[in-house]
Amino acid sequence: MVAEVEKVVEPGLHAAQHVGGFVEGDVLVPAWRRVTRGEPRWPVAIGVLCAIGMQLALPERVTFRNQWVLVAVELAMLAVLVAANPGRIELPARWLRRVSMALIATISAANVLSAGRLIASLLRGGEENAGPLLLIGGAIWLTNVIAFSLWYWELDRGGPVARVQATRPYADFLFPQMQSPELAPPDWEPAFVDYLYVSFTNATAFSPTDVLPLTRWTKLTMLFQSAISLTTVALVIARAVNILK
């Protein structure tokens, strides 16, 4: 396992901070394997707000009537999460994790619905203007990236609070810093921005890049994301090119 990397420790350095992590005896313990402080709430909150904003901007023909009701529910769930953990995500409460997963599921379901309606419209030969079509497709694609990054962030090693408490030793995603902890800062551990990067690269390359999925659920989830992204991008671009011709 990449977690324990033996290091030669200089005399007089016992259980002290070392390059890439903390040293206990002669074993390097990276931050992602030990109890640490929770990550800041604001990057996740900004990501959720961006997804909600793009959903609200979509036209009714690819969403549904009274879209504001869904947005209000999503904002209410986000407000609960921020109020419970305004600074750092550290509170170990099951109900908070359920609210977080319900929020992500709501964003994901609404975006899948929008993608499905857009694809159905494209297959019927609708969408006669290339400009609005590209904007709609881009918004759905970006929301898809954010939604899956939230799933990766919420599910990897039991979620952000479980990662803080280091309750699960086996990783679902293998980041480069885990393979070479001596090259990372002592306090490095995956945060929301890292999962956003994983989601973006998977949606553009349609395959893992430098971060590898280790468990079956991560592989299937990345496969599902790639399928949605590829279908949306291919149909939107093809239709836009035909319109421009």
Secondary structure, 3 states (H helix, E strand, C coil): CCCCEECCCCCCCCCCEECCEEEECCEEECHHHCCCCCCECHHHHHHHHHHHHHHHHCCHHHCCCCHHHHHHHHHHHHHHHHHHCCCECCCCCHHHHHHHHHHHHHHHHHHHHHHHHHHHHHHCCCCCCHHHHHHHHHHHHHHHHHHHHHHHHHHHHHCHHHHHHCCCCCCCEECHHHHCHHHCCCCCCCCHHHHHHHHHHHHHHCCCCCCEECCHHHHHHHHHHHHHHHHHHHHHHHHHHHHHC
